[in-house]
Amino acid sequence: MSIRDNHNRYIPEPGFHQNFFQQLGFEKASDSDTEALFPEGINEDLLIKRGIQILDSIFDELLNGLENEMHLIPFSGGLDSRLIIAAIRERVPEKNIQTVTFGSPGSFDYEIPKQISKKLNLNSNFINCLNLDFSLENLIKASLNGGR
């Protein structure tokens, strides 16, 4: 079950992930539960296949009906943001995907997204944090002006 805000954006309801995994057959696993879920035994290939099925199910649920909406994705050098971008690209037209990277040129969290964005021709914005003024005075002003 999904909840939408007043802009029709998806908001997971409390307990969504726990309920979702229980629907897939995952609860607090005992040895007999593990044998029931994996009667042929557990191996790396099987775990990878099951993990892909779970991720696909989650992204299908999260993006259902939102394919024509704009998706803004924070993009770092980490594997999690790369996985999220890959999953969304499989379900959403590229024109509806925008990435944003915050960091310092030369750092992995800035350069890896830059290389991937160029290779995949992603619509990406890069914000060089070295050019931002994080003085106490400006932080107070921003907090008083709603982040501006």
Buried (B, 14 or more C-beta within 10 A) or exposed (E): EEEEEEEEEBEBEEEBEEEBBEEBEBEEEEEEEEEEBEEEEEEEEEEEEBEEEBBEBBBEBBBEEBEEEEBEBEBBBEEEBBEBBEBBBEBBEEEBBBBEBBBEEEEEBBBBBBEBBEEBEBEBEBEEEEEEEEEEEEEEEEEEEEEE
